[in-house]
Amino acid sequence: MRKIAVIGSPGSGKSVFSRKLGESLGLPVIHLDRHYWHDGWTPTPQREWDEFLRETVGGQAWIIDGNYTRTLDIRLEAADTVIFLDMPRLLCMYRIVKRRFMYRSKSRPDLNEGCEEKLDADFVKWVWNYRAEVRPKVLEAISAHGENKRTILLGSRKQVRTFLQAEGSRIHMK
């Protein structure tokens, strides 16, 4: 595992998981939200974003976390491992509300300064509908690029803990 794409609904734990996995494997972690969103939640222009992703996946080793389904193919094609955090809807909803209160009036560690945590109706609706609307597209994209790749679906906090412990143990045994 040298090029790992981590995907999942907002609130699934992608950023924390990626950070822990990166520490365990000694790989750099790229949080896509940090690169896409600029001060005041200003998005990166599409052409610039695509260029950034193509350059980033050209690196020798990385963990990239984020959704951005329009450009998912770029990451999936370059990755040797795809990890889909397929967490229950209610857990994701709980986590997005929790982080809204944890980071009230400030930015999360995986975002740029000037992107204060927010929670609006559109975002809540997107997270609520992720399993029905986005998940099938993600699974289809993973399937299309899955040949010769390690694909891991983790559907619970226990599975995430077990996976991280196993990977950490494997590294320390070498």
N, C-alpha and C positions, 0 to 999 in steps of 0.2 A: 504494500500500500504506500504509494508515493504521491499519487494525485487523487484526492478524495473530494467528491462533490457531496455536500450535505444539504438535503432538501426536506421541507416539511412546512406545515401550516405555521403562521405566526403563533407564537405561544407554545410551539412544540418543543422548544429547548435547543434549537439549532446552534445559537451562539455559545451557550454554556457548554454544550456537548462538544462543539468544534474546538473550543479553547482547551478543554480537558484532554481531548484526543490529541491535539497538537502538542500539548505538554508531554503527554505520554510517548508519542512517536518522534518528538523533536522536529516537527514540521511547522512551517509558517502557516498562520491562519489568516485568511482574507475574508472579512465580513463584508458582503456586498453592500449592505445598507450604508456602511461607512463611506464607501466610494461613490455610491449612487446619489445620496442625499447630501446637499450642501446647506449652508446657513439658511434658516427659515424654511426648511423642507423644500428647497429648490432642486429639482431633478437634474441629472446630467443629461445633456442633449443625446438623442438616440445614436447618432453616428459616433460621437465621442465615447459613449458607453460601450458600443460594440467593439470599437478599437481597443478600449481598455481591457475588455474580457479576452479578446483574442491574444493580446500581449501577455496577459496574466496567465492564461492556461498554457502558454508556451514555456513557462518556467519548468524547472526540473522536478520540483516537489512542492506540494501545497495541499491545504484543506480550504475549500471555498464553501462558505455557507450562505444560503439565500434562496429565494424563490425565483422571481423574474422569469416567468415561464416563456416569455417571448424569446429569450436568449438561452434557454435551458439546453438546447441542442449543442451550443458551443462548449459548455462545461461537460455535458455527458459524453460527447465525442472524445474529449481530451482525457477524461478521468479513467483511472484503472479500477477505481472503487466508487460505488454509488451507495450512499446511506440515506434511506428515506425514513425520517422520524414520523411515523404514521400514528400519531397520538390521538386519543379520544377527543371529540369535539369539546366536551365540557371541561376537560383539563386545559385545553388551549384557551378557552374562554376565561377560565379562572386565572390563568397566568397573564393574559393581556390586561385584565383588570388589576391584578396584583401589581404588575410592573408600572401601571399608570400611577398608583399611589406611592410605590417605592421611588420612582424617579420624577415625581411631581416637580415641575418648574426646573428641570435639569435634563441633560442628555444621558442616555444609557451608555455604558462603556463601549458598545459596539456601533455607536453612531457618532457623527461629528458634533462638535460644540455648535450650538445654535439650532439644534434639532431637538427641542424639548419634547419629552414624552407627551403624547396626546392620545386621546381615545374618542373617536367620533362615530356616529351611526353608520357611516359607510364602511369604516374599518371593521366594526363589530359584525356587520352583515357579511362582509367578505370572509371573515374568520368562521362565522357560523355556517356559511355555505361552502367552505373549502372542500369538505369531504365529497359533496355532491357535484360541485362544479369544476374544481381545480384538480383534485386528486385523480380522477380518471385520465385527465390529460397528462399528468405527471407520470402515472403508471404506464401509459401508452408510450411516452417518450423514453422512459427507462427501458421498456421492452424493446423498442426499436434500436437502442444503442447498447443493450445488455450483453450481446455476444462478446465473449472474451473479457468480460468485466466481472468483478466481484460485486454482487448486488445484495445489500442487506436491508431488510425491512425490520424496524424496531417499533413495536406497537404499544409499549408500556414503559413506565419508569423503571420497573424491575429489569426488563430486557436491556435498557440503556445501561443501567448499573453493571449488569452481568457482562455486557459487551466491553465496556470500558475497563473493568477489572481484568478480563481475559486478555485484552490487548496490552494493558500495562504489564501483566505477568509475562506475556510472551516476549516483550521487549527486554525486560529485566533478566530473562533467562538466557538471552543471547550472549 
